[in-house]
Amino acid sequence: NAEYMGMTRNRSADNSFHSRNFDPYEVERENDTQGEELRDKVATLKSLTIEIGNEVREHNKLLDSLGDSFERSGGILGATMNKLGIVAKKGYRQSNICCLIVFSFFVLIVLWWAIF
């Protein structure tokens, strides 16, 4: 009995659909309009996705170059600190150590300025 009622409801819905006098050409025009709007939105999303991908690649290149620069400056800083340790162990006068420290900081400032 429930299946029969469900079938009756569907038939009555179908009858009401046909009884409203829908213009099939109007429905087709609406579908075409909505299809064009959807295509425009998809094209916009596609171009946005491509732009995001390009931006990500560009930022990855920048990060790689910064990483290389930091590695080079780390190597230079390590070598400077080793030299400073050698100077400190040899017992040079205080003035030589101060000059070396000032020079090291000057090199760091120049490297910092060159990187950024």
C-alpha positions, 0 to 999 in steps of 0.5 A, a space after each residue: 500500500 505504501 509503494 502504491 501511495 509513493 507511486 501515486 505521489 510521483 504521478 501527481 508530481 509529474 502531472 503538476 509538472 506538465 500542468 504548469 505549461 513549462 516552455 522547454 525552450 525556456 528551460 533549455 535557455 536557462 540551462 545554457 545560461 547556467 552552463 556558461 556561468 559555470 564554465 566562466 567560474 571554472 575558467 577563473 578557478 583554473 587561471 587562479 590555480 595556475 597563478 598560485 602554482 607560479 607564485 609557489 614555484 617563485 617562492 621556492 626558488 627564493 627560499 632555495 637561494 636564501 638557504 644557499 646564502 645562509 649556508 655560505 655565511 654560516 661557513 664563513 662565520 665558522 671559519 672566522 670563529 675557528 680563526 678567533 679560537 686559534 688567535 685566543 689560544 696563541 695568546 696574542 695581545 688583547 688589541 689584536 683580539 679586539 681588532 679581529 672581533 671588530 673585523 668579524 662583526 664588520 664582515 657579518 654586517 656586510 654579509 647581512 646587507 648583501 643577503 637582504 
